[in-house]
Amino acid sequence: MRSLDLHPIFRNNRDIDQAVRSFIFGAYSAGESVAEIIPGKGKQNLKSHVLAYLNQNHMRKFYRRVEADPNNAGRIVVYFK
């Protein structure tokens, strides 16, 4: 399972969007079935930003579903198959 940790770039929205986009494209191209994005727990602003970005039309066609891990508030799971 691939994993993307957003802690090092949490302050720059453009870098976050670019990192998430390239991560999703890479996981999709590699045929991964599940990938995780780790925005961290914090105030949930980063998590909300990532979920909103993933919910855009141009991103939705690459994955089947996205869910916030109920056991870990700082983790987003993306399912491709």
PDB file of N, CA, C and O in Angstrom:
ATOM      1  N   MET A   1       0.854  -1.177   0.000  1.00  0.00           N
ATOM      2  CA  MET A   1       0.000   0.000   0.000  1.00  0.00           C
ATOM      3  C   MET A   1       0.900   1.242   0.000  1.00  0.00           C
ATOM      4  O   MET A   1       1.824   1.368   0.804  1.00  0.00           O
ATOM      5  N   ARG A   2       0.600   2.140  -0.920  1.00  0.00           N
ATOM      6  CA  ARG A   2       1.336   3.403  -0.989  1.00  0.00           C
ATOM      7  C   ARG A   2       0.834   4.361   0.079  1.00  0.00           C
ATOM      8  O   ARG A   2      -0.312   4.294   0.523  1.00  0.00           O
ATOM      9  N   SER A   3       1.725   5.246   0.472  1.00  0.00           N
ATOM     10  CA  SER A   3       1.382   6.206   1.512  1.00  0.00           C
ATOM     11  C   SER A   3       1.994   7.566   1.186  1.00  0.00           C
ATOM     12  O   SER A   3       3.125   7.651   0.708  1.00  0.00           O
ATOM     13  N   LEU A   4       1.233   8.627   1.449  1.00  0.00           N
ATOM     14  CA  LEU A   4       1.705   9.996   1.246  1.00  0.00           C
ATOM     15  C   LEU A   4       1.548  10.751   2.559  1.00  0.00           C
ATOM     16  O   LEU A   4       0.439  10.908   3.068  1.00  0.00           O
ATOM     17  N   ASP A   5       2.665  11.215   3.097  1.00  0.00           N
ATOM     18  CA  ASP A   5       2.654  11.994   4.335  1.00  0.00           C
ATOM     19  C   ASP A   5       2.742  13.470   3.979  1.00  0.00           C
ATOM     20  O   ASP A   5       3.716  13.899   3.360  1.00  0.00           O
ATOM     21  N   LEU A   6       1.739  14.251   4.360  1.00  0.00           N
ATOM     22  CA  LEU A   6       1.679  15.665   4.013  1.00  0.00           C
ATOM     23  C   LEU A   6       2.255  16.588   5.085  1.00  0.00           C
ATOM     24  O   LEU A   6       2.206  17.808   4.930  1.00  0.00           O
ATOM     25  N   HIS A   7       2.789  16.043   6.144  1.00  0.00           N
ATOM     26  CA  HIS A   7       3.330  16.879   7.213  1.00  0.00           C
ATOM     27  C   HIS A   7       4.398  17.876   6.742  1.00  0.00           C
ATOM     28  O   HIS A   7       4.370  19.026   7.180  1.00  0.00           O
ATOM     29  N   PRO A   8       5.334  17.487   5.872  1.00  0.00           N
ATOM     30  CA  PRO A   8       6.391  18.439   5.484  1.00  0.00           C
ATOM     31  C   PRO A   8       5.902  19.620   4.635  1.00  0.00           C
ATOM     32  O   PRO A   8       6.587  20.640   4.567  1.00  0.00           O
ATOM     33  N   ILE A   9       4.746  19.509   3.990  1.00  0.00           N
ATOM     34  CA  ILE A   9       4.296  20.572   3.075  1.00  0.00           C
ATOM     35  C   ILE A   9       2.953  21.162   3.475  1.00  0.00           C
ATOM     36  O   ILE A   9       2.249  21.709   2.625  1.00  0.00           O
ATOM     37  N   PHE A  10       2.586  21.068   4.721  1.00  0.00           N
ATOM     38  CA  PHE A  10       1.240  21.434   5.149  1.00  0.00           C
ATOM     39  C   PHE A  10       0.899  22.911   4.997  1.00  0.00           C
ATOM     40  O   PHE A  10      -0.279  23.259   5.079  1.00  0.00           O
ATOM     41  N   ARG A  11       1.857  23.788   4.783  1.00  0.00           N
ATOM     42  CA  ARG A  11       1.585  25.229   4.739  1.00  0.00           C
ATOM     43  C   ARG A  11       1.268  25.773   3.349  1.00  0.00           C
ATOM     44  O   ARG A  11       0.739  26.879   3.243  1.00  0.00           O
ATOM     45  N   ASN A  12       1.565  25.047   2.297  1.00  0.00           N
ATOM     46  CA  ASN A  12       1.421  25.556   0.942  1.00  0.00           C
ATOM     47  C   ASN A  12       0.372  24.757   0.175  1.00  0.00           C
ATOM     48  O   ASN A  12       0.610  23.601  -0.174  1.00  0.00           O
ATOM     49  N   ASN A  13      -0.792  25.366  -0.092  1.00  0.00           N
ATOM     50  CA  ASN A  13      -1.889  24.653  -0.758  1.00  0.00           C
ATOM     51  C   ASN A  13      -1.507  24.168  -2.147  1.00  0.00           C
ATOM     52  O   ASN A  13      -1.929  23.086  -2.556  1.00  0.00           O
ATOM     53  N   ARG A  14      -0.723  24.939  -2.874  1.00  0.00           N
ATOM     54  CA  ARG A  14      -0.320  24.522  -4.222  1.00  0.00           C
ATOM     55  C   ARG A  14       0.537  23.259  -4.156  1.00  0.00           C
ATOM     56  O   ARG A  14       0.349  22.342  -4.955  1.00  0.00           O
ATOM     57  N   ASP A  15       1.469  23.205  -3.218  1.00  0.00           N
ATOM     58  CA  ASP A  15       2.312  22.020  -3.053  1.00  0.00           C
ATOM     59  C   ASP A  15       1.485  20.818  -2.616  1.00  0.00           C
ATOM     60  O   ASP A  15       1.730  19.695  -3.056  1.00  0.00           O
ATOM     61  N   ILE A  16       0.514  21.056  -1.755  1.00  0.00           N
ATOM     62  CA  ILE A  16      -0.358  19.971  -1.293  1.00  0.00           C
ATOM     63  C   ILE A  16      -1.140  19.397  -2.469  1.00  0.00           C
ATOM     64  O   ILE A  16      -1.176  18.181  -2.659  1.00  0.00           O
ATOM     65  N   ASP A  17      -1.767  20.271  -3.262  1.00  0.00           N
ATOM     66  CA  ASP A  17      -2.549  19.813  -4.412  1.00  0.00           C
ATOM     67  C   ASP A  17      -1.677  19.047  -5.401  1.00  0.00           C
ATOM     68  O   ASP A  17      -2.085  18.007  -5.917  1.00  0.00           O
ATOM     69  N   GLN A  18      -0.493  19.555  -5.660  1.00  0.00           N
ATOM     70  CA  GLN A  18       0.414  18.900  -6.600  1.00  0.00           C
ATOM     71  C   GLN A  18       0.866  17.535  -6.064  1.00  0.00           C
ATOM     72  O   GLN A  18       0.934  16.567  -6.822  1.00  0.00           O
ATOM     73  N   ALA A  19       1.172  17.454  -4.779  1.00  0.00           N
ATOM     74  CA  ALA A  19       1.603  16.190  -4.182  1.00  0.00           C
ATOM     75  C   ALA A  19       0.478  15.157  -4.209  1.00  0.00           C
ATOM     76  O   ALA A  19       0.714  13.993  -4.531  1.00  0.00           O
ATOM     77  N   VAL A  20      -0.736  15.575  -3.874  1.00  0.00           N
ATOM     78  CA  VAL A  20      -1.875  14.647  -3.874  1.00  0.00           C
ATOM     79  C   VAL A  20      -2.165  14.187  -5.300  1.00  0.00           C
ATOM     80  O   VAL A  20      -2.398  13.001  -5.534  1.00  0.00           O
ATOM     81  N   ARG A  21      -2.150  15.120  -6.253  1.00  0.00           N
ATOM     82  CA  ARG A  21      -2.426  14.777  -7.649  1.00  0.00           C
ATOM     83  C   ARG A  21      -1.409  13.765  -8.177  1.00  0.00           C
ATOM     84  O   ARG A  21      -1.798  12.753  -8.761  1.00  0.00           O
ATOM     85  N   SER A  22      -0.122  14.020  -7.983  1.00  0.00           N
ATOM     86  CA  SER A  22       0.886  13.093  -8.495  1.00  0.00           C
ATOM     87  C   SER A  22       0.846  11.756  -7.754  1.00  0.00           C
ATOM     88  O   SER A  22       1.108  10.710  -8.348  1.00  0.00           O
ATOM     89  N   PHE A  23       0.520  11.784  -6.466  1.00  0.00           N
ATOM     90  CA  PHE A  23       0.388  10.545  -5.694  1.00  0.00           C
ATOM     91  C   PHE A  23      -0.766   9.699  -6.215  1.00  0.00           C
ATOM     92  O   PHE A  23      -0.612   8.494  -6.409  1.00  0.00           O
ATOM     93  N   ILE A  24      -1.918  10.317  -6.440  1.00  0.00           N
ATOM     94  CA  ILE A  24      -3.094   9.587  -6.935  1.00  0.00           C
ATOM     95  C   ILE A  24      -2.823   9.041  -8.336  1.00  0.00           C
ATOM     96  O   ILE A  24      -3.134   7.884  -8.616  1.00  0.00           O
ATOM     97  N   PHE A  25      -2.245   9.861  -9.218  1.00  0.00           N
ATOM     98  CA  PHE A  25      -1.922   9.400 -10.571  1.00  0.00           C
ATOM     99  C   PHE A  25      -0.937   8.235 -10.534  1.00  0.00           C
ATOM    100  O   PHE A  25      -1.089   7.267 -11.280  1.00  0.00           O
ATOM    101  N   GLY A  26       0.061   8.325  -9.677  1.00  0.00           N
ATOM    102  CA  GLY A  26       1.046   7.253  -9.556  1.00  0.00           C
ATOM    103  C   GLY A  26       0.455   5.960  -9.033  1.00  0.00           C
ATOM    104  O   GLY A  26       0.753   4.881  -9.546  1.00  0.00           O
ATOM    105  N   ALA A  27      -0.381   6.064  -8.016  1.00  0.00           N
ATOM    106  CA  ALA A  27      -1.013   4.872  -7.452  1.00  0.00           C
ATOM    107  C   ALA A  27      -1.975   4.244  -8.459  1.00  0.00           C
ATOM    108  O   ALA A  27      -2.044   3.020  -8.577  1.00  0.00           O
ATOM    109  N   TYR A  28      -2.710   5.077  -9.177  1.00  0.00           N
ATOM    110  CA  TYR A  28      -3.648   4.588 -10.195  1.00  0.00           C
ATOM    111  C   TYR A  28      -2.888   3.901 -11.321  1.00  0.00           C
ATOM    112  O   TYR A  28      -3.273   2.816 -11.756  1.00  0.00           O
ATOM    113  N   SER A  29      -1.824   4.517 -11.792  1.00  0.00           N
ATOM    114  CA  SER A  29      -1.023   3.961 -12.888  1.00  0.00           C
ATOM    115  C   SER A  29      -0.343   2.652 -12.501  1.00  0.00           C
ATOM    116  O   SER A  29      -0.172   1.763 -13.335  1.00  0.00           O
ATOM    117  N   ALA A  30       0.043   2.541 -11.238  1.00  0.00           N
ATOM    118  CA  ALA A  30       0.715   1.334 -10.762  1.00  0.00           C
ATOM    119  C   ALA A  30      -0.261   0.195 -10.480  1.00  0.00           C
ATOM    120  O   ALA A  30       0.161  -0.928 -10.206  1.00  0.00           O
ATOM    121  N   GLY A  31      -1.558   0.474 -10.545  1.00  0.00           N
ATOM    122  CA  GLY A  31      -2.561  -0.566 -10.311  1.00  0.00           C
ATOM    123  C   GLY A  31      -2.799  -0.872  -8.845  1.00  0.00           C
ATOM    124  O   GLY A  31      -3.272  -1.956  -8.504  1.00  0.00           O
ATOM    125  N   GLU A  32      -2.477   0.064  -7.985  1.00  0.00           N
ATOM    126  CA  GLU A  32      -2.715  -0.130  -6.550  1.00  0.00           C
ATOM    127  C   GLU A  32      -4.217  -0.282  -6.297  1.00  0.00           C
ATOM    128  O   GLU A  32      -5.029   0.299  -7.016  1.00  0.00           O
ATOM    129  N   SER A  33      -4.580  -1.049  -5.291  1.00  0.00           N
ATOM    130  CA  SER A  33      -5.988  -1.172  -4.928  1.00  0.00           C
ATOM    131  C   SER A  33      -6.349  -0.232  -3.785  1.00  0.00           C
ATOM    132  O   SER A  33      -7.490   0.217  -3.682  1.00  0.00           O
ATOM    133  N   VAL A  34      -5.375   0.063  -2.925  1.00  0.00           N
ATOM    134  CA  VAL A  34      -5.608   0.942  -1.782  1.00  0.00           C
ATOM    135  C   VAL A  34      -4.363   1.819  -1.567  1.00  0.00           C
ATOM    136  O   VAL A  34      -3.232   1.364  -1.734  1.00  0.00           O
ATOM    137  N   ALA A  35      -4.596   3.069  -1.197  1.00  0.00           N
ATOM    138  CA  ALA A  35      -3.503   3.980  -0.854  1.00  0.00           C
ATOM    139  C   ALA A  35      -3.958   4.836   0.321  1.00  0.00           C
ATOM    140  O   ALA A  35      -5.157   4.989   0.556  1.00  0.00           O
ATOM    141  N   GLU A  36      -3.013   5.386   1.047  1.00  0.00           N
ATOM    142  CA  GLU A  36      -3.367   6.221   2.186  1.00  0.00           C
ATOM    143  C   GLU A  36      -2.672   7.572   2.103  1.00  0.00           C
ATOM    144  O   GLU A  36      -1.524   7.681   1.670  1.00  0.00           O
ATOM    145  N   ILE A  37      -3.399   8.593   2.530  1.00  0.00           N
ATOM    146  CA  ILE A  37      -2.864   9.938   2.614  1.00  0.00           C
ATOM    147  C   ILE A  37      -2.908  10.328   4.082  1.00  0.00           C
ATOM    148  O   ILE A  37      -3.935  10.167   4.742  1.00  0.00           O
ATOM    149  N   ILE A  38      -1.801  10.836   4.589  1.00  0.00           N
ATOM    150  CA  ILE A  38      -1.706  11.165   6.011  1.00  0.00           C
ATOM    151  C   ILE A  38      -1.586  12.683   6.165  1.00  0.00           C
ATOM    152  O   ILE A  38      -0.491  13.237   6.069  1.00  0.00           O
ATOM    153  N   PRO A  39      -2.728  13.355   6.407  1.00  0.00           N
ATOM    154  CA  PRO A  39      -2.673  14.797   6.640  1.00  0.00           C
ATOM    155  C   PRO A  39      -2.366  15.153   8.091  1.00  0.00           C
ATOM    156  O   PRO A  39      -2.030  16.302   8.380  1.00  0.00           O
ATOM    157  N   GLY A  40      -2.471  14.216   8.988  1.00  0.00           N
ATOM    158  CA  GLY A  40      -2.235  14.466  10.404  1.00  0.00           C
ATOM    159  C   GLY A  40      -3.519  14.832  11.123  1.00  0.00           C
ATOM    160  O   GLY A  40      -4.537  15.109  10.490  1.00  0.00           O
ATOM    161  N   LYS A  41      -3.469  14.833  12.415  1.00  0.00           N
ATOM    162  CA  LYS A  41      -4.669  15.079  13.215  1.00  0.00           C
ATOM    163  C   LYS A  41      -4.967  16.561  13.363  1.00  0.00           C
ATOM    164  O   LYS A  41      -6.055  16.989  12.978  1.00  0.00           O
ATOM    165  N   GLY A  42      -4.092  17.337  13.880  1.00  0.00           N
ATOM    166  CA  GLY A  42      -4.218  18.794  13.982  1.00  0.00           C
ATOM    167  C   GLY A  42      -5.624  19.335  14.106  1.00  0.00           C
ATOM    168  O   GLY A  42      -6.468  18.757  14.790  1.00  0.00           O
ATOM    169  N   LYS A  43      -5.873  20.458  13.434  1.00  0.00           N
ATOM    170  CA  LYS A  43      -7.190  21.094  13.472  1.00  0.00           C
ATOM    171  C   LYS A  43      -8.088  20.625  12.337  1.00  0.00           C
ATOM    172  O   LYS A  43      -9.195  21.139  12.180  1.00  0.00           O
ATOM    173  N   GLN A  44      -7.642  19.669  11.550  1.00  0.00           N
ATOM    174  CA  GLN A  44      -8.399  19.068  10.458  1.00  0.00           C
ATOM    175  C   GLN A  44      -8.542  19.969   9.238  1.00  0.00           C
ATOM    176  O   GLN A  44      -9.269  19.613   8.310  1.00  0.00           O
ATOM    177  N   ASN A  45      -7.871  21.134   9.204  1.00  0.00           N
ATOM    178  CA  ASN A  45      -7.935  21.998   8.031  1.00  0.00           C
ATOM    179  C   ASN A  45      -7.295  21.338   6.821  1.00  0.00           C
ATOM    180  O   ASN A  45      -7.838  21.400   5.718  1.00  0.00           O
ATOM    181  N   LEU A  46      -6.150  20.711   7.020  1.00  0.00           N
ATOM    182  CA  LEU A  46      -5.460  20.036   5.933  1.00  0.00           C
ATOM    183  C   LEU A  46      -6.278  18.848   5.435  1.00  0.00           C
ATOM    184  O   LEU A  46      -6.376  18.623   4.229  1.00  0.00           O
ATOM    185  N   LYS A  47      -6.855  18.100   6.345  1.00  0.00           N
ATOM    186  CA  LYS A  47      -7.684  16.957   5.967  1.00  0.00           C
ATOM    187  C   LYS A  47      -8.886  17.424   5.149  1.00  0.00           C
ATOM    188  O   LYS A  47      -9.220  16.805   4.138  1.00  0.00           O
ATOM    189  N   SER A  48      -9.531  18.491   5.567  1.00  0.00           N
ATOM    190  CA  SER A  48     -10.675  19.035   4.831  1.00  0.00           C
ATOM    191  C   SER A  48     -10.260  19.497   3.439  1.00  0.00           C
ATOM    192  O   SER A  48     -10.986  19.280   2.469  1.00  0.00           O
ATOM    193  N   HIS A  49      -9.099  20.129   3.340  1.00  0.00           N
ATOM    194  CA  HIS A  49      -8.595  20.595   2.046  1.00  0.00           C
ATOM    195  C   HIS A  49      -8.346  19.409   1.108  1.00  0.00           C
ATOM    196  O   HIS A  49      -8.725  19.452  -0.062  1.00  0.00           O
ATOM    197  N   VAL A  50      -7.718  18.363   1.616  1.00  0.00           N
ATOM    198  CA  VAL A  50      -7.417  17.178   0.798  1.00  0.00           C
ATOM    199  C   VAL A  50      -8.703  16.491   0.355  1.00  0.00           C
ATOM    200  O   VAL A  50      -8.821  16.099  -0.806  1.00  0.00           O
ATOM    201  N   LEU A  51      -9.665  16.338   1.254  1.00  0.00           N
ATOM    202  CA  LEU A  51     -10.940  15.702   0.889  1.00  0.00           C
ATOM    203  C   LEU A  51     -11.689  16.529  -0.160  1.00  0.00           C
ATOM    204  O   LEU A  51     -12.283  15.966  -1.080  1.00  0.00           O
ATOM    205  N   ALA A  52     -11.667  17.845  -0.031  1.00  0.00           N
ATOM    206  CA  ALA A  52     -12.312  18.706  -1.028  1.00  0.00           C
ATOM    207  C   ALA A  52     -11.608  18.592  -2.382  1.00  0.00           C
ATOM    208  O   ALA A  52     -12.261  18.570  -3.425  1.00  0.00           O
ATOM    209  N   TYR A  53     -10.288  18.520  -2.363  1.00  0.00           N
ATOM    210  CA  TYR A  53      -9.542  18.380  -3.610  1.00  0.00           C
ATOM    211  C   TYR A  53      -9.849  17.038  -4.276  1.00  0.00           C
ATOM    212  O   TYR A  53     -10.053  16.977  -5.488  1.00  0.00           O
ATOM    213  N   LEU A  54      -9.883  15.972  -3.491  1.00  0.00           N
ATOM    214  CA  LEU A  54     -10.184  14.650  -4.042  1.00  0.00           C
ATOM    215  C   LEU A  54     -11.612  14.562  -4.566  1.00  0.00           C
ATOM    216  O   LEU A  54     -11.900  13.731  -5.428  1.00  0.00           O
ATOM    217  N   ASN A  55     -12.497  15.393  -4.068  1.00  0.00           N
ATOM    218  CA  ASN A  55     -13.903  15.367  -4.476  1.00  0.00           C
ATOM    219  C   ASN A  55     -14.151  16.136  -5.778  1.00  0.00           C
ATOM    220  O   ASN A  55     -15.275  16.133  -6.279  1.00  0.00           O
ATOM    221  N   GLN A  56     -13.149  16.783  -6.327  1.00  0.00           N
ATOM    222  CA  GLN A  56     -13.315  17.500  -7.586  1.00  0.00           C
ATOM    223  C   GLN A  56     -13.460  16.497  -8.737  1.00  0.00           C
ATOM    224  O   GLN A  56     -12.905  15.400  -8.694  1.00  0.00           O
ATOM    225  N   ASN A  57     -14.213  16.894  -9.761  1.00  0.00           N
ATOM    226  CA  ASN A  57     -14.530  15.998 -10.873  1.00  0.00           C
ATOM    227  C   ASN A  57     -13.305  15.399 -11.541  1.00  0.00           C
ATOM    228  O   ASN A  57     -13.295  14.207 -11.848  1.00  0.00           O
ATOM    229  N   HIS A  58     -12.281  16.196 -11.768  1.00  0.00           N
ATOM    230  CA  HIS A  58     -11.110  15.678 -12.473  1.00  0.00           C
ATOM    231  C   HIS A  58     -10.330  14.659 -11.643  1.00  0.00           C
ATOM    232  O   HIS A  58      -9.527  13.913 -12.204  1.00  0.00           O
ATOM    233  N   MET A  59     -10.538  14.604 -10.339  1.00  0.00           N
ATOM    234  CA  MET A  59      -9.864  13.617  -9.496  1.00  0.00           C
ATOM    235  C   MET A  59     -10.732  12.382  -9.243  1.00  0.00           C
ATOM    236  O   MET A  59     -10.210  11.278  -9.086  1.00  0.00           O
ATOM    237  N   ARG A  60     -12.040  12.564  -9.204  1.00  0.00           N
ATOM    238  CA  ARG A  60     -12.945  11.462  -8.871  1.00  0.00           C
ATOM    239  C   ARG A  60     -12.884  10.302  -9.850  1.00  0.00           C
ATOM    240  O   ARG A  60     -13.174   9.167  -9.472  1.00  0.00           O
ATOM    241  N   LYS A  61     -12.516  10.557 -11.091  1.00  0.00           N
ATOM    242  CA  LYS A  61     -12.506   9.481 -12.077  1.00  0.00           C
ATOM    243  C   LYS A  61     -11.351   8.498 -11.882  1.00  0.00           C
ATOM    244  O   LYS A  61     -11.313   7.462 -12.545  1.00  0.00           O
ATOM    245  N   PHE A  62     -10.413   8.803 -10.988  1.00  0.00           N
ATOM    246  CA  PHE A  62      -9.270   7.915 -10.777  1.00  0.00           C
ATOM    247  C   PHE A  62      -9.448   6.923  -9.633  1.00  0.00           C
ATOM    248  O   PHE A  62      -8.689   5.959  -9.537  1.00  0.00           O
ATOM    249  N   TYR A  63     -10.414   7.134  -8.779  1.00  0.00           N
ATOM    250  CA  TYR A  63     -10.601   6.224  -7.654  1.00  0.00           C
ATOM    251  C   TYR A  63     -12.071   5.848  -7.508  1.00  0.00           C
ATOM    252  O   TYR A  63     -12.961   6.519  -8.031  1.00  0.00           O
ATOM    253  N   ARG A  64     -12.301   4.753  -6.782  1.00  0.00           N
ATOM    254  CA  ARG A  64     -13.667   4.288  -6.571  1.00  0.00           C
ATOM    255  C   ARG A  64     -14.311   4.974  -5.372  1.00  0.00           C
ATOM    256  O   ARG A  64     -15.463   5.401  -5.445  1.00  0.00           O
ATOM    257  N   ARG A  65     -13.570   5.083  -4.266  1.00  0.00           N
ATOM    258  CA  ARG A  65     -14.116   5.762  -3.088  1.00  0.00           C
ATOM    259  C   ARG A  65     -12.999   6.224  -2.173  1.00  0.00           C
ATOM    260  O   ARG A  65     -11.875   5.724  -2.217  1.00  0.00           O
ATOM    261  N   VAL A  66     -13.345   7.192  -1.345  1.00  0.00           N
ATOM    262  CA  VAL A  66     -12.424   7.754  -0.356  1.00  0.00           C
ATOM    263  C   VAL A  66     -13.129   7.735   0.982  1.00  0.00           C
ATOM    264  O   VAL A  66     -14.319   8.041   1.069  1.00  0.00           O
ATOM    265  N   GLU A  67     -12.405   7.381   2.015  1.00  0.00           N
ATOM    266  CA  GLU A  67     -12.999   7.447   3.350  1.00  0.00           C
ATOM    267  C   GLU A  67     -11.963   7.893   4.371  1.00  0.00           C
ATOM    268  O   GLU A  67     -10.782   7.554   4.283  1.00  0.00           O
ATOM    269  N   ALA A  68     -12.431   8.643   5.318  1.00  0.00           N
ATOM    270  CA  ALA A  68     -11.591   9.028   6.446  1.00  0.00           C
ATOM    271  C   ALA A  68     -11.587   7.841   7.406  1.00  0.00           C
ATOM    272  O   ALA A  68     -12.643   7.323   7.766  1.00  0.00           O
ATOM    273  N   ASP A  69     -10.426   7.427   7.805  1.00  0.00           N
ATOM    274  CA  ASP A  69     -10.293   6.276   8.695  1.00  0.00           C
ATOM    275  C   ASP A  69     -10.988   6.582  10.024  1.00  0.00           C
ATOM    276  O   ASP A  69     -10.612   7.535  10.706  1.00  0.00           O
ATOM    277  N   PRO A  70     -12.000   5.784  10.403  1.00  0.00           N
ATOM    278  CA  PRO A  70     -12.716   6.055  11.653  1.00  0.00           C
ATOM    279  C   PRO A  70     -11.870   5.810  12.901  1.00  0.00           C
ATOM    280  O   PRO A  70     -12.163   6.361  13.962  1.00  0.00           O
ATOM    281  N   ASN A  71     -10.827   4.992  12.786  1.00  0.00           N
ATOM    282  CA  ASN A  71      -9.974   4.677  13.931  1.00  0.00           C
ATOM    283  C   ASN A  71      -8.792   5.629  14.069  1.00  0.00           C
ATOM    284  O   ASN A  71      -8.155   5.692  15.121  1.00  0.00           O
ATOM    285  N   ASN A  72      -8.500   6.377  12.990  1.00  0.00           N
ATOM    286  CA  ASN A  72      -7.355   7.290  13.002  1.00  0.00           C
ATOM    287  C   ASN A  72      -7.773   8.573  12.298  1.00  0.00           C
ATOM    288  O   ASN A  72      -7.901   8.585  11.074  1.00  0.00           O
ATOM    289  N   ALA A  73      -7.985   9.637  13.031  1.00  0.00           N
ATOM    290  CA  ALA A  73      -8.482  10.894  12.470  1.00  0.00           C
ATOM    291  C   ALA A  73      -7.485  11.547  11.520  1.00  0.00           C
ATOM    292  O   ALA A  73      -7.865  12.439  10.761  1.00  0.00           O
ATOM    293  N   GLY A  74      -6.236  11.136  11.540  1.00  0.00           N
ATOM    294  CA  GLY A  74      -5.214  11.735  10.697  1.00  0.00           C
ATOM    295  C   GLY A  74      -4.886  10.927   9.463  1.00  0.00           C
ATOM    296  O   GLY A  74      -3.777  11.026   8.937  1.00  0.00           O
ATOM    297  N   ARG A  75      -5.832  10.127   8.986  1.00  0.00           N
ATOM    298  CA  ARG A  75      -5.568   9.231   7.864  1.00  0.00           C
ATOM    299  C   ARG A  75      -6.758   9.196   6.907  1.00  0.00           C
ATOM    300  O   ARG A  75      -7.905   9.089   7.339  1.00  0.00           O
ATOM    301  N   ILE A  76      -6.480   9.286   5.602  1.00  0.00           N
ATOM    302  CA  ILE A  76      -7.498   9.179   4.557  1.00  0.00           C
ATOM    303  C   ILE A  76      -7.143   7.960   3.704  1.00  0.00           C
ATOM    304  O   ILE A  76      -6.001   7.823   3.264  1.00  0.00           O
ATOM    305  N   VAL A  77      -8.107   7.086   3.471  1.00  0.00           N
ATOM    306  CA  VAL A  77      -7.877   5.884   2.687  1.00  0.00           C
ATOM    307  C   VAL A  77      -8.566   6.050   1.336  1.00  0.00           C
ATOM    308  O   VAL A  77      -9.739   6.417   1.268  1.00  0.00           O
ATOM    309  N   VAL A  78      -7.826   5.776   0.260  1.00  0.00           N
ATOM    310  CA  VAL A  78      -8.346   5.890  -1.103  1.00  0.00           C
ATOM    311  C   VAL A  78      -8.382   4.510  -1.719  1.00  0.00           C
ATOM    312  O   VAL A  78      -7.362   3.821  -1.752  1.00  0.00           O
ATOM    313  N   TYR A  79      -9.558   4.084  -2.218  1.00  0.00           N
ATOM    314  CA  TYR A  79      -9.730   2.778  -2.840  1.00  0.00           C
ATOM    315  C   TYR A  79      -9.851   2.953  -4.344  1.00  0.00           C
ATOM    316  O   TYR A  79     -10.659   3.751  -4.820  1.00  0.00           O
ATOM    317  N   PHE A  80      -9.043   2.203  -5.094  1.00  0.00           N
ATOM    318  CA  PHE A  80      -9.024   2.326  -6.535  1.00  0.00           C
ATOM    319  C   PHE A  80      -9.823   1.241  -7.242  1.00  0.00           C
ATOM    320  O   PHE A  80     -10.344   1.486  -8.330  1.00  0.00           O
ATOM    321  N   LYS A  81      -9.937   0.066  -6.669  1.00  0.00           N
ATOM    322  CA  LYS A  81     -10.625  -1.052  -7.345  1.00  0.00           C
ATOM    323  C   LYS A  81     -11.842  -1.471  -6.573  1.00  0.00           C
ATOM    324  O   LYS A  81     -12.547  -2.392  -6.984  1.00  0.00           O
TER     325      LYS A  81
END
